[in-house]
Amino acid sequence: MSASRARAEWVGFATIVIREFNRIIRIWGQTVVPPAVTATLYFVIFGSLIGRRVGSVGGYDYMQFIAPGLIMMTVITNSYGNVVSSFFGAKFGKHLEELLVSPLPNWLILCGYIAGGILRGVLVGALVTVVASIFTRLPVQHPLAIVSAVLMTSVVFSLGGFVNALFAKNFDHISWFPTFVLTPLTYLGGVFYSVSMLPHWALVASHANPILYMVSAFRFGFLGTSDVNLGLAYGIMAGAVVVMFTLALSLLNRGAGIRD
Amino acid sequence: MHALVLKNLTKTYKNGIQALKGIDLTVEEGDFFALLGPNGAGKTTAIGIITSLVNKSGGTVEVFGHDMDRELETAKSCIGIVPQEINFNLFETVHTIVVNQAGFYGIPRPLARQRAEMYLKQLQLWDRRNSIARSLSGGMKRRLMIARALMHQPRLLILDEPTAGVDIEIRRSMWEFLRKINEEGTTIILTTHYLEEAENLCRNVAIIEGGRIIERDSMANVLRKLQTETFVFNLSEARTAPPALPGFKAQMTDEHSLEVEVSKGQSLNDIFTHLSAEGIAVSSMRNKVNRLEELFMRLVDGSARAAPAAAGAPRGAATP
Protein backbone atom coordinates (compact mmCIF):
# COMPACT_ATOMS: atom_id res chain seq x y z
CA MET A 1 0.00 0.00 0.00
CA SER A 2 1.34 3.44 -0.91
CA ALA A 3 2.00 6.02 1.80
CA SER A 4 -0.64 8.37 0.39
CA ARG A 5 -3.21 5.56 0.40
CA ALA A 6 -2.34 4.69 4.00
CA ARG A 7 -2.65 8.38 4.97
CA ALA A 8 -6.02 8.64 3.22
CA GLU A 9 -7.26 5.52 5.00
CA TRP A 10 -6.06 6.85 8.34
CA VAL A 11 -7.98 10.09 7.73
CA GLY A 12 -11.06 8.04 6.84
CA PHE A 13 -10.76 5.91 9.96
CA ALA A 14 -10.20 8.97 12.16
CA THR A 15 -13.28 10.62 10.61
CA ILE A 16 -15.48 7.68 11.59
CA VAL A 17 -14.07 7.74 15.12
CA ILE A 18 -14.56 11.50 15.46
CA ARG A 19 -18.11 11.18 14.14
CA GLU A 20 -18.85 8.38 16.63
CA PHE A 21 -17.34 10.36 19.51
CA ASN A 22 -19.36 13.45 18.58
CA ARG A 23 -22.48 11.31 18.44
CA ILE A 24 -21.81 9.93 21.94
CA ILE A 25 -21.34 13.46 23.27
CA ARG A 26 -24.26 14.95 21.30
CA ILE A 27 -26.73 12.47 22.80
CA TRP A 28 -25.07 12.29 26.23
CA GLY A 29 -28.47 12.03 27.87
CA GLN A 30 -28.92 8.63 26.18
CA THR A 31 -25.32 7.43 26.17
CA VAL A 32 -23.45 8.58 29.27
CA VAL A 33 -25.89 9.54 31.99
CA PRO A 34 -28.26 6.52 32.17
CA PRO A 35 -25.49 3.94 32.80
CA ALA A 36 -24.06 6.13 35.56
CA VAL A 37 -27.50 6.47 37.18
CA THR A 38 -28.15 2.71 36.88
CA ALA A 39 -24.73 1.88 38.35
CA THR A 40 -25.33 4.25 41.25
CA LEU A 41 -28.64 2.50 42.00
CA TYR A 42 -26.93 -0.90 41.87
CA PHE A 43 -24.27 0.27 44.30
CA VAL A 44 -26.85 1.78 46.66
CA ILE A 45 -29.26 -1.19 46.61
CA PHE A 46 -27.08 -4.26 46.09
CA GLY A 47 -23.86 -2.92 47.50
CA SER A 48 -24.83 -0.72 50.38
CA LEU A 49 -28.26 -1.98 51.52
CA ILE A 50 -28.30 -5.70 50.67
CA GLY A 51 -24.53 -6.11 50.55
CA ARG A 52 -24.16 -5.46 54.29
CA ARG A 53 -26.21 -8.60 54.98
CA VAL A 54 -24.31 -10.69 52.38
CA GLY A 55 -20.96 -10.27 54.07
CA SER A 56 -17.71 -11.02 52.22
CA VAL A 57 -17.22 -12.85 48.93
CA GLY A 58 -13.78 -14.26 48.09
CA GLY A 59 -12.22 -12.32 50.93
CA TYR A 60 -13.61 -8.93 49.83
CA ASP A 61 -16.71 -7.14 51.00
CA TYR A 62 -19.69 -7.51 48.67
CA MET A 63 -19.47 -3.96 47.34
CA GLN A 64 -15.83 -4.50 46.30
CA PHE A 65 -16.75 -7.83 44.74
CA ILE A 66 -19.57 -6.55 42.54
CA ALA A 67 -17.86 -3.30 41.48
CA PRO A 68 -15.67 -4.87 38.73
CA GLY A 69 -18.65 -6.90 37.52
CA LEU A 70 -20.85 -3.82 37.30
CA ILE A 71 -18.14 -1.91 35.45
CA MET A 72 -17.72 -4.78 33.00
CA MET A 73 -21.50 -5.07 32.57
CA THR A 74 -21.55 -1.38 31.67
CA VAL A 75 -18.70 -1.82 29.18
CA ILE A 76 -20.51 -4.75 27.53
CA THR A 77 -23.89 -3.09 27.18
CA ASN A 78 -22.48 0.26 26.07
CA SER A 79 -20.04 -1.14 23.51
CA TYR A 80 -22.81 -3.26 22.07
CA GLY A 81 -25.40 -0.51 22.30
CA ASN A 82 -23.22 2.12 20.68
CA VAL A 83 -22.45 0.12 17.56
CA VAL A 84 -25.88 -1.42 17.14
CA SER A 85 -27.68 1.90 17.46
CA SER A 86 -25.19 3.96 15.48
CA PHE A 87 -24.85 1.50 12.60
CA PHE A 88 -28.53 0.63 12.44
CA GLY A 89 -29.42 4.33 12.71
CA ALA A 90 -27.13 5.03 9.75
CA LYS A 91 -28.66 2.15 7.82
CA PHE A 92 -32.22 3.19 8.66
CA GLY A 93 -31.55 6.87 7.89
CA LYS A 94 -29.65 5.86 4.74
CA HIS A 95 -26.59 7.94 5.67
CA LEU A 96 -24.64 4.68 5.85
CA GLU A 97 -24.47 5.18 2.08
CA GLU A 98 -22.00 8.00 2.72
CA LEU A 99 -19.56 5.35 3.87
CA LEU A 100 -20.53 2.64 1.40
CA VAL A 101 -19.90 4.81 -1.66
CA SER A 102 -16.56 6.03 -0.29
CA PRO A 103 -13.28 4.29 -1.12
CA LEU A 104 -12.79 3.19 2.50
CA PRO A 105 -12.21 -0.57 2.62
CA ASN A 106 -14.75 -2.57 4.58
CA TRP A 107 -12.29 -3.68 7.25
CA LEU A 108 -11.56 -0.05 8.04
CA ILE A 109 -15.25 0.85 8.26
CA LEU A 110 -15.62 -2.06 10.68
CA CYS A 111 -12.60 -0.90 12.72
CA GLY A 112 -14.09 2.61 12.86
CA TYR A 113 -17.30 1.31 14.39
CA ILE A 114 -15.36 -0.94 16.80
CA ALA A 115 -13.36 2.10 17.91
CA GLY A 116 -16.64 3.94 18.52
CA GLY A 117 -17.89 1.03 20.62
CA ILE A 118 -14.66 0.96 22.62
CA LEU A 119 -14.81 4.72 23.13
CA ARG A 120 -18.27 4.60 24.64
CA GLY A 121 -17.63 1.39 26.58
CA VAL A 122 -14.45 2.77 28.14
CA LEU A 123 -15.88 6.25 28.71
CA VAL A 124 -18.96 4.97 30.50
CA GLY A 125 -16.94 2.24 32.23
CA ALA A 126 -14.58 4.91 33.59
CA LEU A 127 -17.56 6.92 34.82
CA VAL A 128 -18.98 3.90 36.64
CA THR A 129 -15.53 3.26 38.13
CA VAL A 130 -15.62 6.79 39.54
CA VAL A 131 -19.11 6.14 40.94
CA ALA A 132 -17.88 2.82 42.42
CA SER A 133 -14.96 4.54 44.11
CA ILE A 134 -17.44 6.81 45.91
CA PHE A 135 -19.04 3.76 47.53
CA THR A 136 -16.02 1.53 48.12
CA ARG A 137 -12.23 1.34 47.93
CA LEU A 138 -11.32 -0.45 44.73
CA PRO A 139 -7.84 -2.00 44.78
CA VAL A 140 -5.92 -2.35 41.50
CA GLN A 141 -3.82 -5.53 41.57
CA HIS A 142 -3.06 -6.09 37.86
CA PRO A 143 -3.62 -3.00 35.70
CA LEU A 144 -2.64 -4.83 32.50
CA ALA A 145 -5.34 -7.44 33.10
CA ILE A 146 -7.91 -4.68 33.60
CA VAL A 147 -6.96 -2.89 30.37
CA SER A 148 -6.64 -6.04 28.25
CA ALA A 149 -9.88 -7.60 29.53
CA VAL A 150 -11.87 -4.42 29.03
CA LEU A 151 -10.52 -3.82 25.52
CA MET A 152 -11.05 -7.38 24.30
CA THR A 153 -14.54 -7.53 25.78
CA SER A 154 -15.41 -4.18 24.29
CA VAL A 155 -14.21 -5.32 20.86
CA VAL A 156 -16.21 -8.55 21.04
CA PHE A 157 -19.46 -6.80 21.95
CA SER A 158 -18.90 -3.95 19.51
CA LEU A 159 -18.66 -6.61 16.82
CA GLY A 160 -21.77 -8.29 18.22
CA GLY A 161 -23.63 -5.00 17.94
CA PHE A 162 -22.38 -4.61 14.38
CA VAL A 163 -23.63 -8.05 13.31
CA ASN A 164 -26.98 -7.38 15.01
CA ALA A 165 -27.28 -4.05 13.16
CA LEU A 166 -26.48 -5.68 9.82
CA PHE A 167 -29.37 -8.09 10.15
CA ALA A 168 -31.83 -5.73 11.86
CA LYS A 169 -34.67 -4.50 9.70
CA ASN A 170 -36.43 -2.40 12.34
CA PHE A 171 -35.85 -1.00 15.81
CA ASP A 172 -37.38 -4.10 17.47
CA HIS A 173 -34.62 -6.20 15.98
CA ILE A 174 -31.92 -4.19 17.71
CA SER A 175 -33.49 -4.64 21.13
CA TRP A 176 -34.28 -8.37 21.01
CA PHE A 177 -30.74 -9.66 21.34
CA PRO A 178 -29.75 -7.33 24.19
CA THR A 179 -33.00 -8.04 26.04
CA PHE A 180 -33.29 -11.79 25.59
CA VAL A 181 -29.66 -12.90 25.28
CA LEU A 182 -27.14 -10.30 26.36
CA THR A 183 -28.76 -9.16 29.60
CA PRO A 184 -29.47 -12.71 30.93
CA LEU A 185 -25.94 -13.85 30.05
CA THR A 186 -24.47 -10.79 31.77
CA TYR A 187 -26.56 -11.22 34.93
CA LEU A 188 -25.68 -14.92 35.00
CA GLY A 189 -22.01 -14.26 34.24
CA GLY A 190 -20.86 -13.78 37.81
CA VAL A 191 -21.45 -10.06 38.06
CA PHE A 192 -23.35 -10.25 41.35
CA TYR A 193 -22.00 -13.49 42.74
CA SER A 194 -19.06 -15.88 42.66
CA VAL A 195 -19.94 -18.95 40.63
CA SER A 196 -18.34 -21.03 43.37
CA MET A 197 -21.49 -20.24 45.40
CA LEU A 198 -23.67 -22.06 42.86
CA PRO A 199 -24.87 -25.68 42.93
CA HIS A 200 -22.80 -28.00 40.77
CA TRP A 201 -25.11 -28.04 37.73
CA ALA A 202 -25.32 -24.26 37.68
CA LEU A 203 -21.56 -24.01 38.12
CA VAL A 204 -21.02 -26.25 35.09
CA ALA A 205 -23.64 -24.35 33.06
CA SER A 206 -22.05 -21.02 33.96
CA HIS A 207 -18.79 -22.13 32.39
CA ALA A 208 -20.54 -22.19 29.01
CA ASN A 209 -21.19 -18.48 29.39
CA PRO A 210 -18.36 -16.45 27.78
CA ILE A 211 -19.23 -13.39 29.84
CA LEU A 212 -18.18 -15.26 32.98
CA TYR A 213 -14.60 -15.39 31.63
CA MET A 214 -14.60 -11.71 30.75
CA VAL A 215 -15.94 -10.60 34.12
CA SER A 216 -13.58 -12.93 35.98
CA ALA A 217 -10.48 -11.74 34.09
CA PHE A 218 -11.48 -8.13 34.71
CA ARG A 219 -12.16 -8.80 38.41
CA PHE A 220 -8.77 -10.47 38.67
CA GLY A 221 -7.21 -7.18 37.57
CA PHE A 222 -8.78 -5.41 40.55
CA LEU A 223 -8.98 -8.02 43.29
CA GLY A 224 -6.36 -10.59 42.24
CA THR A 225 -8.87 -13.46 42.45
CA SER A 226 -10.76 -15.21 39.68
CA ASP A 227 -13.56 -17.77 39.35
CA VAL A 228 -11.98 -19.24 36.22
CA ASN A 229 -8.62 -20.20 34.75
CA LEU A 230 -7.09 -16.96 33.43
CA GLY A 231 -5.33 -18.61 30.49
CA LEU A 232 -8.66 -20.07 29.39
CA ALA A 233 -10.36 -16.70 29.91
CA TYR A 234 -7.88 -14.87 27.67
CA GLY A 235 -8.03 -17.69 25.12
CA ILE A 236 -11.81 -17.39 24.96
CA MET A 237 -11.70 -13.63 24.68
CA ALA A 238 -9.04 -13.70 21.93
CA GLY A 239 -10.93 -16.43 20.10
CA ALA A 240 -14.15 -14.47 20.34
CA VAL A 241 -12.43 -11.39 18.91
CA VAL A 242 -11.12 -13.37 15.91
CA VAL A 243 -14.39 -15.22 15.27
CA MET A 244 -16.58 -12.13 15.60
CA PHE A 245 -14.28 -9.95 13.47
CA THR A 246 -14.16 -12.59 10.73
CA LEU A 247 -17.92 -13.02 10.83
CA ALA A 248 -18.66 -9.28 10.78
CA LEU A 249 -16.20 -8.59 7.97
CA SER A 250 -17.41 -11.43 5.78
CA LEU A 251 -21.00 -10.25 6.24
CA LEU A 252 -19.98 -6.70 5.42
CA ASN A 253 -18.07 -7.84 2.33
CA ARG A 254 -21.14 -9.73 1.15
CA GLY A 255 -23.26 -6.67 1.80
CA ALA A 256 -25.57 -8.67 4.09
CA GLY A 257 -28.45 -6.46 5.16
CA ILE A 258 -27.07 -3.35 3.51
CA ARG A 259 -26.78 -4.03 -0.23
CA ASP A 260 -29.49 -5.44 -2.49
CA MET B 1 -10.85 8.41 -22.31
CA HIS B 2 -14.01 6.64 -21.22
CA ALA B 3 -15.38 7.94 -17.93
CA LEU B 4 -17.72 4.98 -17.59
CA VAL B 5 -18.05 1.69 -19.41
CA LEU B 6 -20.84 -0.76 -18.59
CA LYS B 7 -20.69 -4.13 -20.31
CA ASN B 8 -23.59 -6.55 -20.27
CA LEU B 9 -24.65 -5.30 -16.84
CA THR B 10 -27.40 -7.42 -15.33
CA LYS B 11 -29.28 -7.36 -12.07
CA THR B 12 -31.89 -9.76 -10.78
CA TYR B 13 -33.23 -9.03 -7.30
CA LYS B 14 -33.96 -11.76 -4.78
CA ASN B 15 -37.68 -11.45 -5.51
CA GLY B 16 -36.94 -12.45 -9.11
CA ILE B 17 -37.38 -9.01 -10.65
CA GLN B 18 -34.91 -8.55 -13.48
CA ALA B 19 -34.08 -4.86 -13.19
CA LEU B 20 -31.25 -4.82 -15.73
CA LYS B 21 -31.19 -7.18 -18.69
CA GLY B 22 -27.71 -6.65 -20.08
CA ILE B 23 -26.83 -2.98 -20.37
CA ASP B 24 -23.94 -1.78 -22.52
CA LEU B 25 -23.13 1.87 -22.13
CA THR B 26 -20.10 4.12 -22.62
CA VAL B 27 -19.82 7.68 -21.35
CA GLU B 28 -16.89 9.77 -22.51
CA GLU B 29 -14.78 11.90 -20.21
CA GLY B 30 -16.07 15.47 -19.99
CA ASP B 31 -19.54 14.56 -21.21
CA PHE B 32 -22.80 15.83 -19.77
CA PHE B 33 -24.85 12.70 -20.18
CA ALA B 34 -28.56 12.09 -19.62
CA LEU B 35 -29.78 8.69 -18.52
CA LEU B 36 -33.52 8.78 -18.97
CA GLY B 37 -36.32 6.33 -18.46
CA PRO B 38 -39.70 5.93 -16.80
CA ASN B 39 -40.03 4.93 -13.16
CA GLY B 40 -38.86 1.36 -12.62
CA ALA B 41 -36.89 1.28 -15.88
CA GLY B 42 -33.63 0.43 -14.10
CA LYS B 43 -31.88 3.82 -13.87
CA THR B 44 -31.49 3.83 -10.10
CA THR B 45 -30.42 0.17 -10.09
CA ALA B 46 -27.73 0.96 -12.67
CA ILE B 47 -26.54 3.92 -10.62
CA GLY B 48 -26.64 1.79 -7.47
CA ILE B 49 -24.33 -0.74 -9.09
CA ILE B 50 -21.94 1.94 -10.38
CA THR B 51 -21.72 3.45 -6.89
CA SER B 52 -21.48 -0.05 -5.31
CA LEU B 53 -24.68 0.33 -3.29
CA VAL B 54 -26.25 -2.55 -5.20
CA ASN B 55 -24.57 -5.88 -5.98
CA LYS B 56 -24.65 -6.67 -9.68
CA SER B 57 -25.70 -10.09 -10.96
CA GLY B 58 -23.39 -9.99 -13.98
CA GLY B 59 -21.35 -7.82 -16.30
CA THR B 60 -18.58 -5.33 -15.68
CA VAL B 61 -18.27 -1.70 -14.64
CA GLU B 62 -15.20 0.42 -15.41
CA VAL B 63 -14.72 3.94 -14.13
CA PHE B 64 -11.90 5.83 -15.86
CA GLY B 65 -10.36 2.48 -16.76
CA HIS B 66 -10.60 1.06 -13.24
CA ASP B 67 -12.54 -2.20 -13.10
CA MET B 68 -14.84 -2.17 -10.07
CA ASP B 69 -14.23 -5.87 -9.46
CA ARG B 70 -10.46 -5.48 -9.29
CA GLU B 71 -9.84 -1.83 -8.29
CA LEU B 72 -12.93 -1.02 -6.28
CA GLU B 73 -11.44 1.64 -4.01
CA THR B 74 -9.72 3.52 -6.87
CA ALA B 75 -12.87 3.40 -8.98
CA LYS B 76 -14.99 4.64 -6.08
CA SER B 77 -12.66 7.56 -5.41
CA CYS B 78 -13.43 8.84 -8.96
CA ILE B 79 -17.20 8.98 -8.37
CA GLY B 80 -19.40 11.50 -6.61
CA ILE B 81 -23.06 10.65 -6.16
CA VAL B 82 -26.10 12.80 -5.54
CA PRO B 83 -28.83 10.25 -4.82
CA GLN B 84 -32.52 10.54 -5.41
CA GLU B 85 -33.43 10.25 -1.74
CA ILE B 86 -32.04 12.37 1.07
CA ASN B 87 -29.30 10.28 2.66
CA PHE B 88 -27.42 12.42 5.11
CA ASN B 89 -27.72 12.43 8.88
CA LEU B 90 -30.55 14.86 9.54
CA PHE B 91 -29.23 15.55 13.03
CA GLU B 92 -25.79 16.73 11.94
CA THR B 93 -24.93 20.24 10.84
CA VAL B 94 -24.42 21.13 7.19
CA HIS B 95 -20.72 21.79 7.78
CA THR B 96 -20.17 18.51 9.64
CA ILE B 97 -21.85 16.52 6.87
CA VAL B 98 -19.62 17.86 4.10
CA VAL B 99 -16.40 17.82 6.13
CA ASN B 100 -17.01 14.23 7.26
CA GLN B 101 -17.71 13.14 3.71
CA ALA B 102 -14.37 14.58 2.63
CA GLY B 103 -12.77 12.64 5.48
CA PHE B 104 -14.21 9.36 4.20
CA TYR B 105 -12.34 10.07 0.96
CA GLY B 106 -9.10 10.67 2.86
CA ILE B 107 -9.09 14.46 2.63
CA PRO B 108 -7.47 16.00 5.72
CA ARG B 109 -9.63 18.29 7.85
CA PRO B 110 -7.90 21.63 7.03
CA LEU B 111 -8.36 21.05 3.29
CA ALA B 112 -11.87 19.70 3.85
CA ARG B 113 -12.82 22.91 5.69
CA GLN B 114 -11.51 25.04 2.79
CA ARG B 115 -13.49 23.03 0.27
CA ALA B 116 -16.57 23.08 2.48
CA GLU B 117 -16.44 26.88 2.50
CA MET B 118 -15.95 27.01 -1.28
CA TYR B 119 -18.77 24.64 -2.21
CA LEU B 120 -21.21 25.79 0.45
CA LYS B 121 -20.73 29.37 -0.75
CA GLN B 122 -21.13 28.37 -4.39
CA LEU B 123 -24.34 26.54 -3.55
CA GLN B 124 -25.63 29.34 -1.30
CA LEU B 125 -25.52 27.25 1.85
CA TRP B 126 -22.67 28.95 3.70
CA ASP B 127 -25.03 31.01 5.86
CA ARG B 128 -26.69 27.77 6.96
CA ARG B 129 -23.45 25.88 7.67
CA ASN B 130 -24.19 25.55 11.38
CA SER B 131 -27.83 24.58 10.88
CA ILE B 132 -29.02 21.07 11.62
CA ALA B 133 -29.68 19.41 8.28
CA ARG B 134 -33.29 18.56 9.01
CA SER B 135 -34.09 22.26 9.35
CA LEU B 136 -33.17 22.92 5.70
CA SER B 137 -35.75 23.37 2.97
CA GLY B 138 -36.11 20.72 0.25
CA GLY B 139 -34.04 22.76 -2.21
CA MET B 140 -31.30 23.33 0.36
CA LYS B 141 -31.14 19.61 1.11
CA ARG B 142 -30.67 18.89 -2.60
CA ARG B 143 -27.90 21.48 -2.82
CA LEU B 144 -26.28 20.07 0.30
CA MET B 145 -26.11 16.67 -1.38
CA ILE B 146 -24.42 18.27 -4.39
CA ALA B 147 -21.89 20.05 -2.16
CA ARG B 148 -21.22 16.81 -0.31
CA ALA B 149 -20.70 14.88 -3.55
CA LEU B 150 -18.15 17.44 -4.74
CA MET B 151 -16.00 17.50 -1.60
CA HIS B 152 -13.49 15.00 -2.97
CA GLN B 153 -13.65 16.67 -6.41
CA PRO B 154 -14.77 13.56 -8.29
CA ARG B 155 -13.99 13.13 -11.98
CA LEU B 156 -17.44 11.61 -12.50
CA LEU B 157 -20.49 13.14 -10.85
CA ILE B 158 -23.72 11.16 -10.95
CA LEU B 159 -26.92 13.02 -10.18
CA ASP B 160 -30.08 10.98 -9.69
CA GLU B 161 -33.04 13.37 -9.95
CA PRO B 162 -31.12 16.28 -8.40
CA THR B 163 -33.83 18.88 -8.92
CA ALA B 164 -36.88 16.83 -7.91
CA GLY B 165 -39.21 19.04 -5.91
CA VAL B 166 -37.04 22.12 -6.34
CA ASP B 167 -38.60 25.41 -7.44
CA ILE B 168 -37.76 26.75 -10.88
CA GLU B 169 -35.48 29.56 -9.67
CA ILE B 170 -33.28 27.25 -7.64
CA ARG B 171 -33.42 24.64 -10.38
CA ARG B 172 -32.04 27.12 -12.89
CA SER B 173 -29.28 28.21 -10.52
CA MET B 174 -28.40 24.53 -10.04
CA TRP B 175 -28.25 24.10 -13.82
CA GLU B 176 -25.82 26.99 -14.07
CA PHE B 177 -23.66 25.47 -11.36
CA LEU B 178 -23.66 22.05 -13.01
CA ARG B 179 -22.79 23.59 -16.39
CA LYS B 180 -19.87 25.37 -14.76
CA ILE B 181 -18.38 22.28 -13.11
CA ASN B 182 -18.88 20.34 -16.34
CA GLU B 183 -16.98 23.05 -18.24
CA GLU B 184 -14.24 22.75 -15.63
CA GLY B 185 -13.83 19.09 -16.57
CA THR B 186 -16.18 17.03 -14.41
CA THR B 187 -18.04 14.34 -16.33
CA ILE B 188 -21.71 14.40 -15.35
CA ILE B 189 -24.37 11.73 -15.65
CA LEU B 190 -27.84 13.01 -14.95
CA THR B 191 -31.12 11.23 -14.51
CA THR B 192 -34.17 13.42 -14.41
CA HIS B 193 -37.86 13.44 -15.01
CA TYR B 194 -37.65 17.05 -16.19
CA LEU B 195 -36.83 16.38 -19.81
CA GLU B 196 -36.41 20.08 -20.44
CA GLU B 197 -33.52 19.85 -17.97
CA ALA B 198 -31.88 17.02 -19.90
CA GLU B 199 -32.40 18.81 -23.21
CA ASN B 200 -30.89 22.01 -21.85
CA LEU B 201 -27.90 20.48 -20.13
CA CYS B 202 -26.89 17.22 -21.76
CA ARG B 203 -24.93 16.56 -24.92
CA ASN B 204 -25.60 12.83 -25.06
CA VAL B 205 -28.46 10.69 -23.92
CA ALA B 206 -29.43 7.10 -23.28
CA ILE B 207 -32.99 6.01 -22.72
CA ILE B 208 -33.53 2.96 -20.58
CA GLU B 209 -36.76 1.01 -20.47
CA GLY B 210 -37.54 -2.39 -19.01
CA GLY B 211 -33.92 -2.92 -18.01
CA ARG B 212 -32.54 -2.30 -21.52
CA ILE B 213 -31.08 0.66 -23.33
CA ILE B 214 -33.53 1.48 -26.10
CA GLU B 215 -31.80 4.61 -27.39
CA ARG B 216 -28.25 5.96 -27.16
CA ASP B 217 -27.10 8.92 -29.20
CA SER B 218 -26.21 12.60 -29.05
CA MET B 219 -29.03 14.82 -27.86
CA ALA B 220 -29.04 16.61 -31.24
CA ASN B 221 -29.38 13.35 -33.17
CA VAL B 222 -32.05 12.06 -30.85
CA LEU B 223 -34.11 15.21 -31.27
CA ARG B 224 -33.65 15.04 -35.06
CA LYS B 225 -35.35 11.65 -34.95
CA LEU B 226 -38.51 13.33 -33.82
CA GLN B 227 -40.73 12.90 -36.88
CA THR B 228 -43.59 15.09 -35.76
CA GLU B 229 -44.08 17.89 -33.28
CA THR B 230 -47.37 19.26 -32.00
CA PHE B 231 -47.82 23.02 -31.83
CA VAL B 232 -50.55 24.88 -30.03
CA PHE B 233 -51.74 28.15 -31.62
CA ASN B 234 -53.69 30.52 -29.39
CA LEU B 235 -56.25 32.17 -31.61
CA SER B 236 -57.33 35.74 -30.96
CA GLU B 237 -60.97 35.01 -31.80
CA ALA B 238 -63.02 32.07 -30.63
CA ARG B 239 -64.11 29.38 -33.07
CA THR B 240 -65.55 25.89 -32.80
CA ALA B 241 -64.19 24.08 -35.87
CA PRO B 242 -60.57 23.92 -36.92
CA PRO B 243 -59.65 25.90 -40.00
CA ALA B 244 -58.78 24.08 -43.23
CA LEU B 245 -55.06 23.30 -43.15
CA PRO B 246 -54.29 21.01 -46.12
CA GLY B 247 -51.60 18.45 -45.32
CA PHE B 248 -51.78 19.08 -41.55
CA LYS B 249 -53.67 17.24 -38.85
CA ALA B 250 -55.47 19.90 -36.81
CA GLN B 251 -58.04 20.04 -34.02
CA MET B 252 -59.54 22.59 -31.66
CA THR B 253 -58.95 21.64 -28.03
CA ASP B 254 -60.98 24.60 -26.83
CA GLU B 255 -62.45 27.59 -28.64
CA HIS B 256 -59.15 29.52 -28.61
CA SER B 257 -56.62 26.65 -28.91
CA LEU B 258 -55.73 25.06 -32.19
CA GLU B 259 -53.45 22.01 -32.08
CA VAL B 260 -51.55 21.16 -35.24
CA GLU B 261 -49.21 18.21 -35.85
CA VAL B 262 -46.24 19.24 -37.96
CA SER B 263 -44.24 16.47 -39.61
CA LYS B 264 -40.57 16.63 -40.48
CA GLY B 265 -40.23 18.59 -43.76
CA GLN B 266 -43.43 20.57 -43.29
CA SER B 267 -43.16 24.31 -42.71
CA LEU B 268 -44.83 26.40 -40.05
CA ASN B 269 -44.98 29.16 -42.66
CA ASP B 270 -47.59 27.13 -44.55
CA ILE B 271 -49.79 27.06 -41.48
CA PHE B 272 -49.50 30.81 -41.01
CA THR B 273 -50.22 31.35 -44.70
CA HIS B 274 -53.45 29.32 -44.47
CA LEU B 275 -54.50 30.99 -41.24
CA SER B 276 -53.83 34.47 -42.68
CA ALA B 277 -55.82 33.59 -45.78
CA GLU B 278 -58.80 32.73 -43.58
CA GLY B 279 -58.31 35.91 -41.55
CA ILE B 280 -57.46 34.04 -38.37
CA ALA B 281 -55.17 35.99 -36.03
CA VAL B 282 -52.71 34.08 -33.82
CA SER B 283 -51.85 35.70 -30.52
CA SER B 284 -49.16 33.19 -29.45
CA MET B 285 -47.74 29.77 -30.25
CA ARG B 286 -45.91 27.05 -28.29
CA ASN B 287 -44.82 23.42 -28.45
CA LYS B 288 -47.48 21.21 -26.88
CA VAL B 289 -44.81 19.33 -24.92
CA ASN B 290 -41.07 19.56 -24.68
CA ARG B 291 -39.51 17.99 -27.79
CA LEU B 292 -37.47 15.46 -25.85
CA GLU B 293 -40.54 14.57 -23.82
CA GLU B 294 -42.46 13.87 -27.02
CA LEU B 295 -39.70 11.64 -28.35
CA PHE B 296 -39.29 9.96 -24.99
CA MET B 297 -42.97 9.10 -24.81
CA ARG B 298 -42.93 7.69 -28.34
CA LEU B 299 -39.84 5.59 -27.70
CA VAL B 300 -41.08 4.26 -24.39
CA ASP B 301 -44.56 3.58 -25.76
CA GLY B 302 -43.03 1.87 -28.78
CA SER B 303 -40.81 -0.23 -26.57
CA ALA B 304 -43.75 -1.23 -24.39
CA ARG B 305 -45.76 -2.23 -27.45
CA ALA B 306 -42.83 -4.16 -28.90
CA ALA B 307 -42.23 -6.08 -25.67
CA PRO B 308 -45.20 -8.51 -25.89
CA ALA B 309 -44.37 -9.24 -29.51
CA ALA B 310 -40.80 -10.06 -28.63
CA ALA B 311 -41.65 -11.99 -25.46
CA GLY B 312 -39.47 -15.01 -25.07
CA ALA B 313 -36.89 -13.76 -27.55
CA PRO B 314 -33.86 -11.63 -26.67
CA ARG B 315 -34.56 -8.01 -27.52
CA GLY B 316 -31.64 -5.99 -28.82
CA ALA B 317 -31.35 -2.36 -27.87
CA ALA B 318 -32.72 0.03 -30.43
CA THR B 319 -29.42 1.86 -30.38
CA PRO B 320 -28.55 2.91 -33.90
Boltz contact constraints between the chains, C-beta under 6 A:
constraints:
  - contact:
      token1: [A, 8]
      token2: [B, 106]
      max_distance: 6.0
  - contact:
      token1: [A, 11]
      token2: [B, 103]
      max_distance: 6.0
  - contact:
      token1: [A, 11]
      token2: [B, 106]
      max_distance: 6.0
  - contact:
      token1: [A, 11]
      token2: [B, 108]
      max_distance: 6.0
  - contact:
      token1: [A, 12]
      token2: [B, 104]
      max_distance: 6.0
  - contact:
      token1: [A, 12]
      token2: [B, 106]
      max_distance: 6.0
  - contact:
      token1: [A, 15]
      token2: [B, 100]
      max_distance: 6.0
  - contact:
      token1: [A, 15]
      token2: [B, 103]
      max_distance: 6.0
  - contact:
      token1: [A, 15]
      token2: [B, 104]
      max_distance: 6.0
  - contact:
      token1: [A, 19]
      token2: [B, 100]
      max_distance: 6.0
  - contact:
      token1: [A, 94]
      token2: [B, 87]
      max_distance: 6.0
  - contact:
      token1: [A, 95]
      token2: [B, 87]
      max_distance: 6.0
  - contact:
      token1: [A, 95]
      token2: [B, 88]
      max_distance: 6.0
  - contact:
      token1: [A, 95]
      token2: [B, 89]
      max_distance: 6.0
  - contact:
      token1: [A, 97]
      token2: [B, 53]
      max_distance: 6.0
  - contact:
      token1: [A, 97]
      token2: [B, 87]
      max_distance: 6.0
  - contact:
      token1: [A, 98]
      token2: [B, 101]
      max_distance: 6.0
  - contact:
      token1: [A, 100]
      token2: [B, 53]
      max_distance: 6.0
  - contact:
      token1: [A, 101]
      token2: [B, 51]
      max_distance: 6.0
  - contact:
      token1: [A, 101]
      token2: [B, 81]
      max_distance: 6.0
  - contact:
      token1: [A, 102]
      token2: [B, 104]
      max_distance: 6.0
  - contact:
      token1: [A, 102]
      token2: [B, 105]
      max_distance: 6.0
  - contact:
      token1: [A, 103]
      token2: [B, 73]
      max_distance: 6.0
  - contact:
      token1: [A, 103]
      token2: [B, 76]
      max_distance: 6.0
  - contact:
      token1: [A, 103]
      token2: [B, 77]
      max_distance: 6.0
  - contact:
      token1: [A, 104]
      token2: [B, 104]
      max_distance: 6.0
  - contact:
      token1: [A, 255]
      token2: [B, 55]
      max_distance: 6.0
  - contact:
      token1: [A, 259]
      token2: [B, 55]
      max_distance: 6.0
  - contact:
      token1: [A, 260]
      token2: [B, 54]
      max_distance: 6.0
